[in-house]
Amino acid sequence: MSVNLHIIKPSVNNMCVRVLIRAAKLDITEVDAYGKTRTPEFLAMCPAHLTPFLEDSSLPGGCLLYTSPSPRDTTRSRMPSSA
């Protein structure tokens, strides 16, 4: 099983997840998504183009988790349809 955490390193939101993963000593590979969140390849994995984004190859579609929408965004969900 391969688990990747797509992050943008200067982001405080991403740092929180990185600290938690390191503290829990989870075997997860960090992938720098800086400048890549709007590419067709990234959008195919994460249509919301948000980080942090946790990708797990053992799941259908590979999408496990990405940042939930703002509480102010009541018009649409950014979660994958399988969630």
Helices and strands as residue ranges (DSSP letters): E 3-7, H 12-23, E 29-32, H 40-45, E 53-56, E 63-66
